[in-house]
Amino acid sequence: MQDYVIGIDIGGTMIKGALFGSDGALVEKRSEETRVDRGRDAVLQNLIALIKSLLTAKGQMLSIGIGVAGVLDPPKEVLLQSPNIKPLEQAPLKKLLNEALQLPVFLENDANAAALGEKWAGAGRELDNFLLITLGTGIGGGFILHGDLWAGENGKAGEIGHMVVATDGILCACGKRGCLEAYSSATAIKRMAQDAVQSGACSSLKNLSRGDFSTIDAEMVHQAALQGDAISIDIFKQMARYLAIGISNVNNLLDIHNFIIGGAASNALEVFRSFLLEEVARQVYAISQSKIKITASQLGNEAGIYGAAYLALKSVKPPDR
């Protein structure tokens, strides 16, 4: 009989999950809205229901890996802080889920999980050192150094989204001002686009949204940019300018040159990649300018569930790498 693991990615907007065979093959995918607006119990109920829907009677379920947006305690049992999933802050997730599911549960930061996914089955397979940057509701980061995940002393390494890129800038969901997340996330793209059309800017976004500006999101801005919409292209240039500051700071600090862009806004990488590379080249040492490589995630929005599954699998049975 086949053995199975489940990989879960809890984001600020959606909970995504998949059933994997012990050989790493994806068997089935499902998703559920996170619904943070309904509070802790509702989020946990949605999470548990999604996991149970993926359970199978066809073989042995080994374990469950979960990537969650936010900072975990060092033992990786409690979600300490999560700007985009506040109802789960201070929740003893590992204990609650172990009891509810009667299976081993392993937790990791969602961007770290995505980095593991890209290293295992995506754009990082041949790379020893890289930073995976997730551009979604927020911005996360996961470091792979010397082939392994580097989470730092307290597990929060890679939080590039909360690197300050504008002193006394826009208020971030974390409570600080000027964070990269407030300028370059999918949420930031949405905010800039809505502000632009509401101020009367001439943009095809007005037609794409059919006049309902609340429906404008990062993907709509992406589509408008592909059609040559000047406002949308300028928005991507603005977000790329701040993202370049973050990438340049990481390069100058750690001397790594490979950056993988994931998350919802990564779909638009081709719109802003050349401008991003130009901005990065202006800010790093000359010796690094030609070495910087910025590539798109191969696993896309599934990187987190792949990484969570890898975490679950390697925790009970070391997988082939």
C-alpha positions as CSV (number, residue, x, y, z in Angstrom):
1,M,0.0,0.0,0.0
2,Q,1.1,3.5,-0.7
3,D,2.1,5.9,2.1
4,Y,0.9,9.5,2.0
5,V,1.6,13.0,3.4
6,I,-0.4,16.2,3.2
7,G,1.1,19.6,2.5
8,I,-0.8,22.8,3.6
9,D,-0.2,26.4,2.9
10,I,-2.1,28.9,5.2
11,G,-2.1,32.4,3.7
12,G,-3.9,35.5,4.5
13,T,-6.5,34.9,1.8
14,M,-6.6,31.2,1.0
15,I,-5.7,27.9,2.6
16,K,-4.3,25.5,0.0
17,G,-3.6,21.9,0.5
18,A,-2.5,18.8,-1.4
19,L,-2.2,15.0,-0.9
20,F,1.2,13.6,-1.9
21,G,2.5,10.1,-2.2
22,S,5.6,9.2,-0.4
23,D,7.4,9.3,-3.7
24,G,6.6,13.0,-3.9
25,A,3.9,12.7,-6.6
26,L,1.0,15.1,-6.1
27,V,-2.2,13.2,-5.9
28,E,-5.0,15.7,-5.2
29,K,-5.3,19.5,-4.5
30,R,-7.9,21.5,-2.7
31,S,-8.3,25.0,-1.3
32,E,-10.5,26.9,1.1
33,E,-10.9,30.6,2.0
34,T,-9.0,31.5,5.2
35,R,-11.7,33.9,6.4
36,V,-9.7,35.7,9.0
37,D,-12.6,38.1,9.4
38,R,-14.6,35.3,11.2
39,G,-12.0,34.8,13.9
40,R,-9.8,32.0,15.2
41,D,-12.4,29.2,15.5
42,A,-13.6,29.7,11.9
43,V,-10.1,29.7,10.5
44,L,-9.2,26.5,12.4
45,Q,-12.5,24.8,11.3
46,N,-11.7,25.7,7.7
47,L,-8.2,24.4,8.1
48,I,-9.2,21.1,9.7
49,A,-12.0,20.5,7.2
50,L,-9.6,21.0,4.3
51,I,-7.1,18.5,5.8
52,K,-9.8,16.0,6.5
53,S,-11.1,16.3,2.9
54,L,-7.6,15.2,1.8
55,L,-7.3,12.2,4.0
56,T,-7.4,8.9,2.2
57,A,-8.3,5.4,3.2
58,K,-6.2,4.0,0.3
59,G,-2.9,3.8,2.4
60,Q,-1.1,4.9,5.5
61,M,-1.1,8.7,6.3
62,L,2.4,9.4,7.6
63,S,2.2,13.1,8.6
64,I,1.1,16.6,7.8
65,G,3.3,19.6,7.0
66,I,2.0,23.1,7.3
67,G,3.4,26.4,6.1
68,V,1.8,29.4,7.8
69,A,2.4,33.1,7.2
70,G,4.1,34.6,10.2
71,V,6.7,34.0,12.9
72,L,6.7,30.7,14.8
73,D,8.3,30.1,18.2
74,P,11.6,28.3,18.1
75,P,10.1,24.8,18.7
76,K,7.7,25.6,15.9
77,E,4.5,24.9,17.8
78,V,2.9,28.3,18.4
79,L,2.3,31.1,15.8
80,L,3.7,34.2,17.6
81,Q,3.0,36.9,15.1
82,S,1.2,37.1,11.8
83,P,0.2,40.5,10.4
84,N,-2.1,38.8,7.8
85,I,-3.6,36.0,10.0
86,K,-4.0,37.8,13.3
87,P,-6.7,35.4,14.6
88,L,-4.1,32.6,14.9
89,E,-1.6,34.7,16.8
90,Q,-0.5,32.9,20.0
91,A,-2.5,29.8,18.9
92,P,-0.8,26.5,19.9
93,L,-1.3,25.2,16.4
94,K,0.7,22.1,16.6
95,K,-1.1,20.9,19.8
96,L,-4.5,21.8,18.5
97,L,-4.0,20.1,15.1
98,N,-2.3,17.0,16.6
99,E,-5.4,16.5,18.9
100,A,-7.9,17.2,16.1
101,L,-6.3,15.0,13.5
102,Q,-4.4,12.4,15.5
103,L,-1.5,12.6,13.2
104,P,2.0,14.1,13.4
105,V,2.0,17.7,12.4
106,F,5.0,19.8,11.5
107,L,4.9,23.6,11.2
108,E,7.1,26.0,9.2
109,N,6.9,29.6,8.1
110,D,5.1,29.7,4.7
111,A,7.9,31.4,2.8
112,N,10.4,28.9,4.3
113,A,8.2,26.1,3.1
114,A,8.0,27.7,-0.4
115,A,11.8,27.8,-0.5
116,L,12.0,24.1,0.5
117,G,9.5,23.4,-2.3
118,E,11.5,25.2,-4.9
119,K,14.7,23.4,-3.7
120,W,13.0,20.0,-3.8
121,A,11.0,20.3,-7.0
122,G,11.3,23.7,-8.6
123,A,13.6,26.5,-9.7
124,G,16.1,25.9,-6.9
125,R,16.9,22.3,-7.6
126,E,20.4,23.1,-9.0
127,L,21.1,26.0,-6.6
128,D,23.0,25.9,-3.4
129,N,22.2,29.4,-2.3
130,F,19.1,31.5,-3.0
131,L,16.4,33.7,-1.5
132,L,12.8,32.8,-2.4
133,I,10.6,35.9,-2.2
134,T,6.9,35.5,-2.1
135,L,4.8,38.4,-3.4
136,G,1.3,37.8,-2.2
137,T,-1.1,39.3,0.3
138,G,2.2,40.1,2.2
139,I,5.8,39.5,1.3
140,G,7.8,36.6,2.7
141,G,11.2,35.2,2.1
142,G,13.0,31.9,2.6
143,F,16.7,31.4,2.5
144,I,18.4,28.3,1.2
145,L,22.1,28.5,2.1
146,H,24.6,25.7,1.3
147,G,21.6,23.6,0.1
148,D,19.6,23.8,3.3
149,L,16.9,26.0,4.8
150,W,18.4,28.7,7.0
151,A,15.8,30.0,9.4
152,G,18.0,32.0,11.8
153,E,18.4,31.8,15.6
154,N,14.7,32.3,16.3
155,G,13.1,31.1,13.0
156,K,12.4,34.4,11.4
157,A,15.3,34.7,8.9
158,G,14.1,35.8,5.5
159,E,11.5,38.3,6.6
160,I,12.4,40.6,3.7
161,G,8.8,41.9,3.6
162,H,9.5,43.8,6.9
163,M,12.8,45.3,5.8
164,V,12.3,49.0,6.0
165,V,12.8,50.5,2.6
166,A,11.2,54.0,3.2
167,T,11.9,55.8,6.5
168,D,8.6,56.9,8.0
169,G,6.8,55.5,5.0
170,I,3.4,53.8,4.5
171,L,2.0,52.0,7.5
172,C,2.4,48.2,7.2
173,A,0.1,45.5,8.5
174,C,2.8,44.6,11.1
175,G,2.5,48.1,12.7
176,K,5.8,49.5,11.4
177,R,6.1,52.2,8.7
178,G,8.0,51.8,5.4
179,C,8.2,48.0,5.1
180,L,8.8,46.5,1.7
181,E,5.5,44.7,2.1
182,A,3.6,48.0,2.1
183,Y,5.2,48.9,-1.3
184,S,5.7,45.7,-3.4
185,S,3.2,43.1,-2.3
186,A,0.1,42.1,-4.3
187,T,-1.9,44.1,-1.7
188,A,0.3,47.2,-2.4
189,I,-0.2,46.9,-6.1
190,K,-4.0,46.7,-5.6
191,R,-3.9,49.8,-3.3
192,M,-1.8,51.8,-5.8
193,A,-4.1,50.9,-8.7
194,Q,-7.3,51.7,-6.8
195,D,-5.9,55.0,-5.6
196,A,-4.9,55.9,-9.2
197,V,-8.3,55.3,-10.8
198,Q,-10.2,56.8,-7.9
199,S,-8.1,60.0,-8.4
200,G,-9.2,60.2,-12.0
201,A,-6.2,58.7,-13.8
202,C,-6.8,57.6,-17.3
203,S,-6.4,53.8,-17.3
204,S,-7.9,50.7,-18.9
205,L,-8.4,49.5,-15.4
206,K,-11.6,51.5,-15.4
207,N,-13.0,49.3,-18.2
208,L,-11.5,46.0,-16.9
209,S,-13.2,46.6,-13.5
210,R,-16.4,47.7,-15.2
211,G,-16.4,50.8,-13.0
212,D,-16.3,48.8,-9.7
213,F,-12.9,49.8,-8.5
214,S,-13.1,47.5,-5.5
215,T,-12.6,44.5,-7.9
216,I,-9.2,45.7,-9.0
217,D,-6.4,43.4,-7.8
218,A,-2.8,42.6,-8.8
219,E,-3.8,40.2,-11.5
220,M,-6.0,42.8,-13.2
221,V,-3.2,45.3,-13.0
222,H,-1.0,42.7,-14.6
223,Q,-3.4,42.2,-17.5
224,A,-3.7,45.9,-18.0
225,A,0.0,46.3,-18.1
226,L,0.3,43.6,-20.8
227,Q,-2.2,45.6,-22.8
228,G,0.1,48.6,-22.6
229,D,-1.7,50.5,-19.9
230,A,0.7,53.3,-18.8
231,I,-0.7,53.6,-15.3
232,S,-0.4,49.9,-14.6
233,I,3.2,49.7,-16.0
234,D,4.2,52.6,-13.8
235,I,2.7,50.8,-10.7
236,F,4.9,47.8,-11.4
237,K,7.9,50.1,-11.9
238,Q,7.1,51.6,-8.5
239,M,6.9,48.3,-6.7
240,A,10.0,47.0,-8.5
241,R,12.0,50.1,-7.3
242,Y,11.4,49.2,-3.7
243,L,11.8,45.5,-4.3
244,A,15.2,46.3,-5.8
245,I,16.2,48.0,-2.5
246,G,15.4,44.8,-0.6
247,I,17.2,42.5,-3.1
248,S,20.3,44.8,-3.2
249,N,20.5,44.9,0.6
250,V,20.3,41.1,0.8
251,N,23.1,40.8,-1.9
252,N,25.3,43.3,-0.1
253,L,24.8,41.6,3.2
254,L,25.0,37.9,2.3
255,D,26.7,37.9,-1.1
256,I,24.1,35.7,-2.7
257,H,23.1,36.3,-6.3
258,N,20.1,34.0,-7.1
259,F,16.6,35.3,-6.3
260,I,13.4,33.3,-7.1
261,I,10.2,35.3,-7.2
262,G,7.0,33.5,-6.2
263,G,3.5,34.3,-4.9
264,A,0.5,35.8,-6.8
265,A,2.3,38.9,-8.1
266,S,5.1,36.8,-9.6
267,N,2.9,36.1,-12.6
268,A,3.8,39.7,-13.6
269,L,7.5,39.2,-13.3
270,E,8.1,39.6,-17.1
271,V,6.4,43.0,-16.9
272,F,8.9,44.4,-14.4
273,R,12.0,42.1,-14.5
274,S,14.1,44.3,-16.7
275,F,13.4,47.4,-14.7
276,L,14.1,45.4,-11.5
277,L,17.4,44.2,-12.7
278,E,18.4,47.7,-13.8
279,E,17.6,49.1,-10.3
280,V,19.4,46.3,-8.5
281,A,22.5,46.8,-10.7
282,R,22.6,50.4,-9.7
283,Q,22.7,49.5,-6.0
284,V,25.1,46.6,-5.7
285,Y,28.8,46.4,-6.0
286,A,30.1,46.2,-9.6
287,I,31.4,42.7,-9.0
288,S,27.9,41.5,-8.4
289,Q,26.1,43.3,-11.2
290,S,26.4,40.6,-13.9
291,K,25.9,37.8,-11.4
292,I,22.5,38.7,-10.1
293,K,19.8,36.4,-11.5
294,I,16.1,36.9,-10.8
295,T,13.9,34.1,-12.0
296,A,10.2,33.1,-11.5
297,S,9.2,30.3,-9.3
298,Q,8.6,27.0,-11.2
299,L,6.0,25.9,-8.7
300,G,4.1,29.1,-8.6
301,N,1.4,29.2,-5.9
302,E,2.0,25.5,-5.2
303,A,5.5,26.0,-3.9
304,G,4.2,26.3,-0.3
305,I,2.3,23.0,-0.4
306,Y,5.2,21.2,-2.0
307,G,7.6,22.5,0.7
308,A,5.1,21.6,3.4
309,A,4.8,18.1,2.0
310,Y,8.6,17.9,1.8
311,L,8.8,19.0,5.5
312,A,6.2,16.3,6.4
313,L,8.0,13.6,4.4
314,K,11.5,14.3,5.6
315,S,10.4,14.5,9.2
316,V,9.3,10.8,9.1
317,K,11.1,9.4,6.1
318,P,14.0,11.3,4.4
319,P,13.0,11.8,0.7
320,D,15.3,11.7,-2.2
321,R,16.7,15.1,-3.1
